[in-house]
């Protein structure tokens, strides 16, 4: 993958809140939140959201060859490019601040955070969100190092 194949989004002056506060803010919005995502957000020790300047990187799995669309190879690729894992809070921030039209214009239906996996009842998860013709959804994906991702998925990382 080449850097020019990614979308860069600068964030500054975001807000930090607990996962519970973020979930309360979701009420009244058109985004559905799955049960596991709710449990994970309630269990996070670190606040979600961002209150520092950073640049997030969004890239499509389709830019990676089929054999490179495996979770552990994606983590290796972002390090090779000089990027790093993002935080769960960055996923929450993007879900809250990117409109469906912006996601559409960038060519994304579904974005998965490339962050340290979150453990819930012994299983590991990555936060994700996406859009459909009917509504938005905030969800989780099982973290498996050998999982091969579809080409229409997008990933979130950040500049180191």
C-alpha positions, 0 to 999 in steps of 0.5 A: 500500500502507498500513502497516497492511497489513504485518507488523512483526517486531522483532529484537534480539540476533541473531547474526552469522556467515559464510555458511558458518557459517550453512550448517553450522547448516542441517544437520539442519534440514528446510530445503533450500538450492539450489546458487545460494543456497549459492554466494551465501552462501559468497561474501558478504563481510559476515556474515549474521544480525543483531546489532543491534536493527531492525524488519523489515517483511513485506508481501504483493505482493497489497497492491500493484496489478498494475502496482505488483508490478514489482521497481523499483516495489517498491523505490520504494514502500518508500522512499516509505513511509520504509522501506529495503532490508534485508540478506541476513542479515535473510532468513537470520535470518527463515528460521531464526527463523520457524516454518512455523506462524508463516508460515502465520498471517501468510499467507506461503508465500514471502518475498523479501528486498528487499536490494541484489542479490547478483552471482554470475557476472554475474547478480543475485539476491535471497535468498528462502525459503518453505514447502510442504506437504512442506518448507522451501526457501532459494532465490534469485530472479533480480533483474530491475528489470522483473519482475512478481511474483505476488500470493501472494509476500511481501517483506522490508524494514526500518524506516529 
